[in-house]
Each structure stands twice: as C-alpha cells, then as structure tokens.
Amino acid sequence: MTRKLFGTDGVRGRANTFPMTAEMALRLGAAAGRFFRTDGRNGHRVVIGKDTRLSGYMIENALTAGLTSTGMNVLLLGPVPTPAVGYLTRSMRADLGIMISASHNPAHDNGIKFFGPDGFKLSDEAEAEIERMVGGEIAPVRPENIGRAKRIDDGLGRYVEYAKTTFPARGQLSGMKVVIDCANGAAYKAAPQVLWELGAEVVPVGVSPNGLNINEACGSTFTRTAAEAVVAHGADLGIALDGDADRVMILDERGHVADGDQIMALLAARWAEAQKLRGGALVATVMSNLGLERFLAARGLRLERTAVGDRYVVERMRQGGYNLGGEQSGHIVMTDYATTGDGLIAGLQFLAAMAETGRPASELVRQFETVPQMLRNVRYAPGAEPLAQDRVRQAIAAAEARINGTGRILIRKSGTEPLIRVMAECEDEALLTEIVEEIVSAVEAAS
C-alpha cells in the first residue's frame, strides 16, 4: 500500500493544517488503538511524550481522545526527549509509544512518531496498516471499556537516571565546563540535569521554551549560538541538540563543529579497539561523507549504507546485528543504550572519550578529512514532480558524466518537507560547485 500520511519519520506537517489537525490526530489515535488492542482487554497502555511546541497541547488531547475511545489507557509524560519515549515504552511495558514532535523543524510544524512495545519505531508495514484503518470506519468501544488517561510525573526523572547509567560507572565530569544547547525543546530540563548530576559545570542555552521558539536560532541546526557560548564561557565542550533531542552536534573548545559523521567515526574507532563494535561495521546513510568510508576502511571496518532516515539505519542495524549507526545530520544510534537516536547519550559518549583519553575536544572532533561535499535544498510547489521532468533528468545525467567516477551525486525528495535535496561530493571543488548549481537550476525551473 502507498502511504500518504506517513513519511520517513511518522506523520508531519504544518500545525492545524492537513495532516496535522486535531481531527486527524484523533483518527490516528483511534486507528493505532484498534491496531494494538486486538484482544478486547482493557489493560493495554500507551505512553505519549511531546516537545515544547504550542500545538503539542492540541495534538496530545486529540490523540488521547482517539486512543481512549478504542479502550487504550494513556500515560502522559509531558515534554521529554524522543529517545525517552522509546525507553519508557519498553520500561513501562506499554503496547505503544507516541512522540509528538517535528524534530528540527520550526515551531509552526508538528509531527507524530509511533514506537512499538520493544521501543523501536514501527515498521513500514505497521504504519501502512494504521493508515489504512484511518481511512475506514473505526469502531469505538462500549462505554464501560473506554480507556483512562493519567499524567506520569516521574517519566523525565526515570530517563535522567537511565541516561546517567550510560556514562562509565567510575567516570565523572568534575572539572569540565559544558555548554548544552537544548534548542528550547524537549530536553530543556533533562540534559542540563544529567550533566550537572555527573559533576560538570553546566552552561545551559536554549532552555526557555515558550511554545514558539523551538529550534529558533539555536540547537543542532543553528550551532552558532552554542559556539559563541563555548568561546565566551571558556567551555571544554559544547553539545547542541535539536528540538526533540534525537540529534546532536558537538563543538570543541574553539567553537568548531563536529557533525554526525565525525562523532560516529570517533565512536566506531574506540568501540572497535575495545572489541565492542559488533559486526565490524558502522551503519550510516547515503548522505554520509566519503571520507568516513575511507576512515573506516583504513581500520578494517565497513560502512553499511542505507536510505536516508534514522528508521532505515535502525532497521539495517537490527537485521545485521550491528550496534552503532546514524546520520551525518546528528542522529547517533547506539542500540546498546537506546532504540533510536539519542543526542544526550551520544554527547555523554564523547565526554567519556575526553575523560578517558585526557585529550581536548579539538583533538577528537576531526577524525578524518572530509571529501568536499555540497548540499542544496530546493523547495517545490504542492503537486509538482520536478524529478520526473526531462530537463532535470538530463541535468543529472550530464553531471554524472562530468564527475565520471571521481565522486558521488545523490538527488532525493525529503521525506518530511516539500524539498528536493541535491547533494554531491567531489575532490575538485570548482567542478562540485558547477554541477550542483546546474542541477539546482534545473530543479528550480521544474518546480
């Protein structure tokens, strides 16, 4: 079945417009409830977390109404990171977990992500079935079987305690000054608290959410704010999270940024040396830099590439028994610790490397020389299919002929926004710029 509601990371869109309306959230909740409550019992439960967007209240209430109408008991966590929902779904023996968030998107967007009872995101097949049910009749339960809703006040505390256990048992962060940029998002309480309890001197940034400022000039997609704070406070490290804290960027003491590729390279090398890297491989997407692949090969390790989207990284990890993967954008998936990307725990692993090696962040953030890479995003009009146009196909073919095996070209539609992502890598930077501009021009003309 072709999915129209679900993208690469749940259902997402502009709040109060299709599909992110209260009515659709209610139907999604009811469909998900019917999908998981198959035996008629009333003991089924679902945990719901959210980030700090204003529209989260509306969607949370609508989902709760839909779920309880089909007999599911709802446990409301309030603002918590996405990985906390994955962890607590499994920890609380829930049948389903839901995170209300549009991740790194602006405040006017929102989204709904579903987790199964094992804490991992639902499969494409499960999402397709829920979408099918949304389009049909969803029978409510009898009045005496309506579910209950309850606030869980200690959900955040449970996650905080768990996150601390992923840091070396005898390690501590005393003497370290850490900037933590929470993007005015879901980790605004949890992340500073974890770092402080581990002994760090914490400089919090982006911890004053007002419902409308999530990801605004802060966080992992706008690292300048964290970089300026690192330099101004003389910090040892900066950790920049996105709105739901499943992504991270690391900043060294000079404010220089390490993206997901560099973080994964560090962890892969350390884990391989400690014989902790399962399968001798790292799983990453087609967007990861060619330099990462060369770095791993030089150490006898493999790079397993997947389609873009952390869900596909996790699926490949589970299929192959790998325990480390992620995306250049900052999703770092460590299945020894979490069922999805966890920016805070990835930051703790970087801090552990600093503490154990005694080396400054500036010596750890650059594990390999990147191959010059350029990424341009082209927005297209609703209903347009620019990649199907002859002029775009011809421009891509011409670019591939010019690059002639000396690099890579990747053109794809975003799974969360109406964007065409044009990415290329090439040692010749002048050629790289030319071919990207030619493709972008063709896409713009067809959009």
N, C-alpha and C positions, 0 to 999 in steps of 0.2 A: 504493500500500500504506500502511495506517495504521501508524505507528511506535509501538511500546510501550516500547522500550528507550531510544531516543534522544529527548532533549528539545531545547531551543533551543541548548544548548551541550554536546553529547555525551551520554554516559551518566552519570548522577549519582544518588547515594543514600547512605543510611547504611552505613558500612563494615561488612562481614560480614553484611549482610542483602541480600536481593534488591533491585536487580540488582548491587550492589557486593560480590559474593562472589568468592572465588578461582576457583571453578568457572566462573562467568560470564566473568570476566576471561580465563581460559584459552580459552573458546569464542570470545570476541570476538577474541582474538589470532589464533586459528586461522582464523576466518572472514575477518578482514582480510588475513591472509597469503594465503589462497586467492584473495581478490578481486584482490590486486595481483600475485601470482605466477602469471601466466597462461600463460607460455611454457615452464615446466618447468626453466628455468635456475636455477643456484644463486647467481647474482651479485646477487640482489635484497637490498636492505637497508632497515632501518627504524631510526630513532633514537627513543629513549624518554627523556623527561625527567620529572621529578616535583617536587612541592613537598616540604614538610618533615613531612607527616603520618605518623604511625606506621604507618598502614595502607598507605602507599606501598610499603613493602618487600614486603608480601604481593601486592599487585596487580602490581607490577613483575615479580616472579618468575613469577606466573601468566601474564601477558601474554607474557613471554619464552618460556615453555614452549609456549604455543599457537602463537606465531609460528614458532619453530624447528621445531615438528612439521610445519609445512607448507613448510619449506625456506627461510624468510626468515632472513637474517643480522641480528642485533640489535646495535645500538650504544647502550650505556647511558651517558647523560650525567650521571646523578645529579641533585641539586637545581639546577634552573635556571629562570628565568622562562619563562612560556608563550611570549612572543614569541621567545625564544632557540630554542625548538623549531622554530617556523616558519622562522626564519632558517637554522638549521643543517640542517633537512631539505633545503632548496634548496641550501645551500652544499656539503653533503656528498654531493649527488647521490643522495639516498635516494628510495626509492619511496613512503615513508610516514613520517609523524612522529606520535608519540603523546605527549600530556602527561597525566600522572596528577595530577589536582588537582580540588578542588571550589571553587577560586577564593576568594571571600569567605566561604564557608560555615564553620561551626565545624569543629573538628578531627575530630569523630566522623563527618563526611561525607567522601566522596571522589568522584572522577569520572574519566572517560576521554575525552579530546578527540583527534580524529583530524585530521591535516593531510595534504594531498596532496603530490605531488612538487614542485609550484610553491610550497609553503609556506603556501598558503591552506587554511582549514578545508574539509573535504569537503562536497560538495553534499548536499541532502536526498535526492536520488536515490541517491547512493553509499551514504549511511548506511542508507537503506531496503533496499538490496540486501545490505549486510553483515548487517543484522538478519534478513533472510530466510534467509541462509546459516546464521546462528546457530541457527535453529530446525530445520535439517535435518541431514543427515549431512555431516560434514566429513572428507574422506579425508586421512589422513596420507601423507607421502611415504615412499619406500623408505628403509631405514636409512642408506644411503650418501649420501642427499640431505638429511638433517637439517641445519638451519642452525646457525650458530655464534653465540655471544654474546661481546661484547667491551666492556670499560669504556673510555670515551673520557675521558682525564684532562684534556685541554685544551679541552673544549667550552665551559666557562664563560669561559675566557680569550679564546676566539675571539669570543664575544658581547661581552665587555667592550671589546675592541679595536674591534669594529664600532660599538657604541653611541657611542664617543668620536668616530667619524668623522661622526656626525650633528650634532655641535656645530660652529659656524663655525670654519673652519680656523685662523684667526688669533685666535680668541677664547680667553679663559682666565677662570677663576673666582677668581684670586688676589684676596684682599681680601674675598671673600664667605664668610659663615658660613651653612652649610646644614644644617638638621635633615632627616635621611632616616629615615622610619619604614618598616621593611620588613615589619611585621606578623608577625614571626617566621616568615616564609615564604620563598618560593623565591629572592628577590632579596637575602637577608641578606648574601651575600658580594659579589655583582656591583655592586649600586647604590652602596654606600659606596666601593668601589674606583674606579668610574668617576668619581665626583665628586672624590675625592682626587687621582686622576691628572690631572684637569683643573685642579687648583690650588685647590679650595675647602677651607676649614676645615670638616671634617665632624663633625656631632654625630649618631652613629648611635643609633637607637631600634628596638626590636623586632628585634634581631639575635642573639637567644639561643634558637633553637628547641630544643624538647625532644621534639617529636613530638606534643605535646598542646596547645600554647599558640598555634598559628597563628590569627591574627585575634582573639585574646583580648584585649580592652581595648586594642587598638592597631590601626594600619593605617587604610586609607581609609574603613572603615565605623565607626571609633571615633576620630575626629580629635582628641578632647580630649587624648589623650596627646601627640601631636605638637605641638598648640597650646601646651600647658604647657611643653614643651621649648623651643619657639621663644622664648617670652617669658622663660623662666628663663635661657637662654643668650644672649639678645640677638641671635638669628639674623636674617639678612636674609630667609630664606625657609624654609618647611617643605614637604617633599614626602612625602605619605603614600600608600604603595602597598597593594594588597591581597595576599592570600596567594600568588597566582601572578604578581603584578606586571603584570597587563594592565590594571589600573585605577589611577587616581591622583586625589588631591585635593591642591590647592595651598593653603598657608597663608601669609598675609602676615606681616610683622614684628610685627603686633599679635595674631596668632593667629587672624585671621578667615579663613574658609574660602571658596575658590572651587571650585565643582563643575565637572563636565564641560561644562556649557553655557557658563559664563564663560570657561573655557580655550579652548573651540572658537571663541567669539566673538573673543577676542584673536588667535588664530592666523589665523582667516579674514580679519580686517581687515588684519593685517600681510601675509599672503600675497597678498591682492587688491591692496594698494598696491604690492607688489613684482612684480605680474603673475605670481605663482606659483600662484594658486588656479585650478585647471583647471575649466572649465565654468561659472565664475561662481556656484558653488553649494557649500553645505555639506550633507552628508547626516547626518541625525540621526533619532531615533525619535519615535514619537508621544508619548513622555514628556517631550521637551524643552520648556522653558518658552516660552510665547507671546511673552515679552519677547525671546527670542533671535530669533524670526522677525521681529519688528518691527525689531530692531537690524540685521539683515541687509538687510531691505527698504529701510531708510533709506540704505543704501550701494549700492543697486542689485544686491544679491546675493539668491539664492534659498535657501530651506530646503527640501530634499527629505526628506520624512518616510517612515520605514519602520516595519515591525512591530518590536516590542521584541526585542533580541538583536543583539549586535555582528556576528554572521554575516550578518544581513539588511542591516545597514549596509554591510558589505563587498561583498555581492552587488550592491547598488544602485550603489556606487562603481565597481565593475568594469564594470557594464553601461553606465553613463553616462560613464565616463572621468574621474570625479572623484577628487581626491587627498586630500581631507580630510573626515572624518566622525567620528561617535562617539555616545556616550550621556551623558545627564546624570549617570549613575552613575559616570562617570570613565573609560570606555573612550574613548581618543582614537586614532583610526586614521589614520595618515599613510602612504599607500601609496608615497610617495617613499622612505620609510625602512623600513617594516615591513609584514608581511602580515596583522597582527592588531593589536589594541590593545596599546600599549606604554607603561606608566606612566612608566618611567625616561626614555625618549626624549622623551615629552611634557613631563616636568619639565625636561629639558635645553633644549627649545624655549622654555619660559617663562623659564628663566635667560638664554637668549640675548637675549630681548626686554628683560630688565632690563639686561644688559650693554650692549646696543646703544643703548638709549634713555637710560640713566643714571637711569631713574625707579625709585622703590622699588616693592616688590611691592604695597603698599597702593593705589597708583595704577593698577595693572594688573589686579587681581583682580576689579574690578567694572566690567565693560564696559557693562552695561545694567541697567535697573531691572526686576526680575522681577515678573511678574504673580503675585499671591498664589496659591499652589499648596498643596494638601494631599494627602498620600498616606497611606493606611491599609492595612495588610496584615491579612487575616482568614484564619486557618488553618482548614481544613475536614477532616472525617474521611475516611479512605480510602473510596472508593466513592461519596461524596456528590457531587452535581452542583448546587451552590447556584445557579449562573447559569441553570439550566433551570427553577427554581421560579417559579411565578406571582408570589408575593409580592415576589421580588427584581426580576423584570421590571417589575412595577408601580411599585416604589420608584424604579427607574432612570428610567422614563418620566416619573414625577412630578417628579423632579429636573431632567430635561432641560427640562420645561415651565417650571419656575421660573427656570432660568438663562437661558432664552429668547435664545440667541444672544450673550450677553454674556461667555461663557467656554467652557470645554470640560469634558466628562466622559469619562473613559476607565476602563472596568471590564474587567479581563482576568485570566485564570489565569496564574500564574507557570509558566514552562517548566522550572524547576529545583526547586521546592518545592511542597508542597500548600497553596498560598496563593491567595487572591483579592486582587488589588491594586485598590484603589479610589482613583482619582486624579481630582481636579477642579481647575480654575483659574477664578477669578472676581475681578473688581475689588472686589466687595463681600465683605469678609472674613467678616462675620456670616452672610451667605447661604451662603458657601462652607462654613463650619463646619456649618451646619444640614443642607445637602443631603448632605454626606459622612457625617455621623452617621446620617442616615436610611437611606442605602444600606447602611452597615456593619451597622446593627441588623438590617436585613432579611437580609443575608447570614449573620450570626451565627445568626439564628433558623432558617435553612435548612441550616445546616452540622452 
